[in-house]
Amino acid sequence: MPSLSPAQLLQRLAKGKPIPGILLLGEEAYLRQMCRRKIIEAYVPEGMRDWGVMRFSADEDDISKILGQAQTLPMLSPRQVIVVRDVEVWERLGEESREALVEQLSAYLENPAPLSVLVLEAGHLDQRMKLAKTLAEKMLVVAAQLSEKPEERARLAGPLVLDMAKELGVAVDAEAAEELSEILNGELAAIRTELEKLSVYVGERRRITSADVELLVVSEKKYTVWELAEILAARQPAQALIFLDSVLREGEQPVAVVGAMAWMYRKLLEAQELPAAASGWQAASRLGMRPIMAELALRQSRKFPKADLLAGLTALSEADNRLKSGSGNQRAVMEFLVSRLAGSTVAQ
């Protein structure tokens, strides 16, 4: 059975029909948390969640205890949700113990308790193993993972920004949500952190606009990458490495730096499509930026051949994938990236 996206899960939940078993599978912790919350909201009334939501750890709790609770009638709630985290731990059991566990799970899922919703969570499962195959066959699988492609991930994260803002008691304009997602490379945890800051900043206004994002997030991160753009355009690898070292020492995360650089490269490409005589004010609406930053983008865009910007986006995407996969030293990945971007044209 193909996995569903979080949005498709919400559609299923909206129908009101009980889903006896759900597997939340993916590395995006925020997506798993959001799906878990929506499941609980769908099946257990708010005032009954102390009794209707049971939480277990696959690492600490025996499967018999978990399934025993699932088969117990819920108290003071019309339905109960059983949440089990760290399910990947089960893959590391000895073969005999793992086989017994899979048999117990399979038997339960063949005849699940009618008033229980069993929710299993895992960052990753080996699809070659019987455990993953059994869960995929007998449970609704939700892919709690965004695309590995930065632009696609940022696009998919945009709508989630609206949901995060709602949790914080604020509204966010669609353009602001899109820009926040783009600058932070679709990194949900980072987006949540910035939204928390923005929600405090807007105060009683309770609405986040593009101007707020520009002021608190973009201005903080983007002027840094425009400085780096100057160095890259001048083909100064040694200076670029010094600049990178300074940024990382200040606490910027490599993935966030790559996301900001990818945003910059895309804006430079967009700026190259504008008329040569365009002013910062004229470019502002086309680029979705404040006039002062649009003028900066126009000026910098004239220093890069288009082929270099396209090659740079490819290099940034490759670096982003390496950083997220955990392969290699993150600083080494970043140093290779900026050296490549500051190197010779196109041949890089």
N, C-alpha and C positions, 0 to 999 in steps of 0.2 A: 504493500500500500504506500503510495507517495506521501511524503510529509506535507503538512500544511504550514503556511506562513502564520505569524502571530495575528495578522489581520484576518486571515481565514478562520483562525480559532475563534476570534471575537464574533464573527458571523455565526459560527456554529453555536456559541454560547447564547447569542441573542435569540435563538429559536426556542430556548428554554428546555430542550430535551436533555435528560441526564446523559453524561458520557462516563461510563464506568471506569475507564482507564486511560490516562493521558501521560505520554512521555515527552518531557521538555528537554530537547537535545540540542546543545550548542554552546559555544564558548562565551556568548554575550550574556554576562551575568545580569545586566539590566533587563534584557529581553525575557530571561527566565523569570525574574522577579515580577515584571509586568504581567506576564501570562499567569503566573501563580496568583497574583492579586486579583486579576479579572475572573479567574476560576472560582476563587473564594467568594468574591462579590456576587457571582452568578448563582451560587448554590447555598450559601449560608448567610442569613440575615445579619446585619451589622451587630445587633445586640446579643447575638447568640454565638459569636465566633470564639469566645473563651471555651465553649463546650463543643462546638461543631467543627473546629479545625485542630487536627492532631499532627504534630511534626515529629519526624524520625530521621535518624542518620543511618545510612546503609553501613557505615563504618562502625557504629556503636550499638545498633539495635538488631536483634535477631529477626530473620524473616518471619518466623512463626509469630513473634510478638506483633509485627506490623500487620500481617494478614489476620491475626486474631482480632486486632482493633477494627480492621475493615469489616469483619463479619459481625461485630458487635453493634447492636442498635444504637443510634446516636441519642444522646441525652439532651433534652431541652433545645433541640434543633431538628427541623424536618429532614435534614440531610447532613452528612459529615464529609469533609474533605481530608484525606490522609496524604500528607506531603512527605516524601522520602528524598532527601538530598544525597549527593555523592554516590550515585548508583554505580559509577564506574569501578568503585571498590570491589564490587562483586566479581568483576572479571579476574581479579587477582587471587581469588580463592583457589584452593586446590581443586583438581578436576572432579573428585568425588563430591566435595562440598558444593561446588558450582552446579554440578548436574542435579543434585538434590534440590538446590534453591530454584533452579529453572523449572523443575517439575512442580514444585509447590506454587510458584507464580503462575505457571501455565494452567494448573488445575483451578486456581482461584479465578483467573481471567476467563476460563471456560464457563464459569457459573458465578459471576461477581455478585456481591451483595447489592441489592437494589437501592439501598439508601446511602451508599458510600461511593465517593469518587476518589480513586487511587491515582495520585500524581507522583510520578517518578522524575527525578532531575539528574542530568548528567552533562558534563561538558563535552565528552566524547565517548563513543562506544565502538569497539572493533566489530565492524559489520560482518566479519567472517565467522564470528563466534556465535554459538547457539543462543546465548543470552540476548544479543542484539536482534537476531533473527526472530526469536520468540516474541520479544516486545514489539517489533515492527509489525508482526502478523496479528497480534491480539490487542494492541493498544492504538490509540490515536497519537501519531507522532507529530510534534510541532517543532519546526526548525527554528531554534532560538539563535539565529546566526544571520548577520547581514552579509552582503556580497564581499568578496575579497578585493574587488576592484574599487579603488577610492571614490571615483565619481558615482558609481552605482550605489555604494554604501551611503554616501552623503545624501543621495536622492531618497533612498529608502528610510534614512533616519529622520528626514524632514518631518513627516507626519507624526513621528513619535515625540518630537519636541512639543507638539501641541498637548499631548497626553501628559508629559512631564510637567508642563506649566500648569495644567489643570490641577495636578496633585499638589502643587505649591500655592494654589489659590490665586493664580494670575492668568491672564489671557496673553497670547503672543500673536502678533500679526504674522500672516503667512510668509511675507517677505523676510521678516526678522528670523523666523524659524528656519527658512531655507539658508539664509546667510550664516546663522549660527552653526548649522549642520555642516556647511561647506568649509568654514574656517577651521572647525575642529575635526574635519576629516571623517565625520560620521561616528566619532568615538562617543558612545552613549554616556559613559561614566563622566567624561570631561564635559559633555553638554549639560549633564545634570548639575555639575558643580557650578558652571557658569550661570545657569538658570537660577540657582539659589542666590548667587550674588546679584543678579539682575532683579530678582523679585524683591530683594531688600532695597535696592536702589530706587525702583519705581514707587515703592511705598503705597500710599493710599490710591494712587492712580490705577494700580492693579492691571496695567497693560504694558507689555514690552513691545517697543517699536524698533524699526531698523536703526533709528537714530541712537537708541539706547545700546544696541549691539555694537554699533560703530564706536560709540564713546567708551564703553567699558571693556569690550572684547577685542574688536578689530584694531583700535588704536594701540592697544597694549601689545598685540602680537604682530600686526602687519607692518608697522613702521620698522620693526626689526628685520623682517624679510626684505623690505625695500632697500635697507642698507646692504643686505647681503646681495641683492640683485645688482647693485652698483659694482660690487667686487667681482661678481660672476661675469658681468658684461665686460669688465676690464681684463678678464682672463688672468686673474691673480690667485692661483691655487694656494700659495703659502698664506696670503692674507685671508682667504676663505677659511682655511683650517684654524687660524687664530681666532677669527670671528666665531666659528662654530664652537671652539673650546670655551669661549666666553659665555655663549648662550647656554651651553650645557652646564657650566659651573653655576649659572644663575638659577638652575633648577628646572629649565624647560625640558620636557620629555621628548625624546627623539621622534616618537610617532606624531606628536603635536607639531614639532618643527617641520616634519615632512608634509603634514597636512597644510600648514600655512604656506609652505613653498609651492605646493601643488596649486593652491588657490591663486597665488601670485602669478604662476606661469599661465594659468587659464585666463586671468585678467589681462595679462600682457598680450595674449593671442587675440582676445576680444578687442583690445585697444588698437591693435594693428589693423583691424577691419574698419576703423573709423576714418573719416576724411582727414587728410594731412593737416588741414587748417582748423580742425576741431579744437575748441577751448575746453578747459576743465569743466566749466559749467555745462557746456553742450554734451560732454562725455559722461557727466555724472548720472543722468537718467539711463543712458544706454548701458553703462557698466554697473549700475546699482551701487554707486559709491558716493561719498561726499565729494564736492567739487575739488577740494584740496588733494584728496587721494586720487581722484580721477586724473587730475593734471599730472600727478606723480607717475601714474600708470602710463599715461600717454608718453611722457618724457622717457621713461625707462624702456618702453616697448620699441622705440626707435633704435635702441642700441643692440637689439637681438635679431639675428636672422630668424625667420619663421621656422626653418628646419631645425634650428637649435632649440627653440621652444618646444617643438613636437618631440624631439629626441629627449629633452629634459623631462617632459611628462612621462615618457616611457621609463626613464631612469628612476624617477620618483615613485612610480607604481611598483617597480621591482624592489626598491628599497623598503617601501611600505610592507610588501609581502614578506620580505626577509625579517623585518622587525617584528611583525605579528606572529610569524612562525617560530620565533625564538631561536632561529638558526644563526649561530655566530655571535660575536661580540657586538653589542649595539653601537658602541662608539666607533668600532672599526667599520661597520656598515655606513655610518654617517660620514666618516672621513673619506671613505671610498666614493660616496655619493657626491660630496661637494668638490672633491678633486676632479671627478668626472664632469660635473657641470661647469667647472671653471677651466676645463681643458680646451683642446682645440675644437673647432667647429665641426659639426655633423659627424666627422670621423670618430668622435668619441663613442 
